[in-house]
Structures are given as C-alpha cells and as structure tokens.
Amino acid sequence: MSEPNATFPATKKGADKPATDWVAEVKSFAWLILAVLAVWSFVAKPFYIPSESMMPTLIKGDRLVVTKYPYGYSYVSPAPFHLLPFIHGRLFGRMPQRGDVVILKPPAEDSDYIKRVVALPGDRIEVRQGVIILNGVPVPRVRLAPAMIPIDANVPCATLAEAGFRKTEADGKDYCELPRYRETLPNGVSYDTIDDGYNPGIPDDYPEITVPDGHVFLMGDNRDESADSRVPEANMGLGGPVPWENLGGRAEFITFSYDGSTQYWNPISWFTALRHGRAGTSLRPQHGR
C-alpha cells in the first residue's frame, strides 16, 4: 500500500524518443537508389514513346516495359544515362530475332530510340519504292483497313505526312485515318506499318547493302516518319546498320498510355488522361498473325 504523500520523479516530455539517425537514413536511401539502378540496368526499365515513328504499333504517350537481359549486356546497359564510351562485345550476348522491337542508343546521339529489327548480320537488304527486299525477295505486305488513331494532344495528326488523313467519324470524334499494311518477315513474324505512298528517294528507296557482322538493320513501323537505318546521321537517322552493342533491350508490353492532357498539379487528370484499351498490349513478335 503506497503512502498518501509519496512523490514520483518528473519525467521530461519526449525524453524517451530516440534521436533520428540521419546517417542511417541517407544510407538506406542510397541503397534504394542503387537497387533501382541495378534493376533498370540488368533486369527491366520503363520507357516512354516520344514520337510518331512506331505508329500504329506504338503511339506517342505510350509507356512500356523494356527488358535488359534478352540480348545480354553491353556498354549501353547501365541506366539511366549513357556514360560509358563504346566498348566492343556483349556479356552473355545473343542476337535479336527479326521483328523484335528494341531500344537502342544511336551511334551519334545520347538519347534512346525505339525501332524494329528487320535484318540481321549477313542479310542483304534493300528498300525499293517502300517495299523491303530481303535477300533478293520482297517482304510480303498486305493492305488492311486504315489505322484509326484517335486525335488528341499527343497525336494531333498535324505533321506534313499525317495532316491529310484527319477524319471525323459518325461518333463525332476526330481520327487520324492512316494507310496500314501488314508485313510478314521470312521467320513468320507479322506486324502493321503505316505507309502513305511512294515518295522517290530516302526513306522509300535504299540501295542494297549486306548487313555487316555484329550489326542489325532497324526500321520504324511508321515508314514515312522514322529516322532509322535508312536515314543519314545528318538527318537524325541511324546512318545504316547499327552495332549490336548499341541495343539496350527488348520492348515487352505497354503498361499504360496518356493522351497528353495530364496536368501535374491536378491528380484527377492523371486518370482522365489515360487511354483505354492499350494497357497490357504485347510487343513481342506475332507469328502467323
């Protein structure tokens, strides 16, 4: 039984609260950053489509996942910046398949491009009046119904090649109604391309070359608006076949897509700007489609 007049020592408010260990906090944050960079460098990383060069497969505003390991690792693998000089060879290197969609570092640029592999080492490739001639054989292509791409802030359908294809449908919405062809490569991979007709000269005509060892020939699916292997470096193109060391990874699938109406200060727009029906779309080659 306690005594009625007993007193207890006063405790200082907050005296038991431990002090923040800022050194440990900084170390934890640094390890987190290193872990993210390791995943981006060796496993997978996100990628944003900034242009029209891969329509109709990919449109500006698409976000996708790129895996880093399918072709092994090279000097461009460390993410997120291209800091290393050109180094020959790849660790665990494997050549891509014809039809793979890949990201790459252009020989004369530090930004990433995204294109499709259409020819491998030893292939003879020519483009004649817009048709790929691979090892002396024209790549089959079939005209399909036009690609109806909704017009929005990211796809305004306003470039010189696109402006003439604007159309308002019965639903009252505006679309970019683009001429679409399905190509099928010798390995059976099919994909859709955009081609608004023959325009003499590059990129619709490209003289025959043989792809050198350790190189790949790349083209965008939007044949009239792609700075790819057909286009000189002086015009922001790839200037011919690209060393396989410059491949950074393989595009796998679309995670989500924005129409360009997002406002950073308005969280509601992060949801209203989402394009429906694009999430989960596979970018792997389709055989016999």
Salt bridges, closest charged atoms under 4 A:
ASP62 OD1 - ARG275 NH1 3.95
ASP62 OD2 - ARG278 NH2 2.78
ASP110 OD1 - LYS105 NZ 3.98
ASP112 OD2 - LYS45 NZ 3.23
ASP112 OD1 - HIS82 NE2 2.76
ASP123 OD1 - ARG98 NH2 2.95
GLU126 OE2 - ARG128 NE 3.12
ASP152 OD2 - ARG275 NE 3.08
GLU169 OE2 - LYS167 NZ 3.56
GLU177 OE2 - LYS167 NZ 3.40
GLU183 OE2 - ARG223 NH1 2.65
ASP192 OD2 - ARG180 NH1 3.07
ASP192 OD1 - ARG182 NE 2.98
ASP192 OD1 - ARG289 NH2 3.70
ASP195 OD2 - ARG141 NH1 3.05
GLU208 OE1 - ARG124 NH1 3.29
ASP221 OD2 - ARG116 NH2 2.79
ASP228 OD1 - ARG230 NE 2.87
GLU245 OE2 - HIS88 ND1 3.90
GLU252 OE2 - ARG250 NE 2.81
GLU252 OE1 - ARG284 NH1 3.76
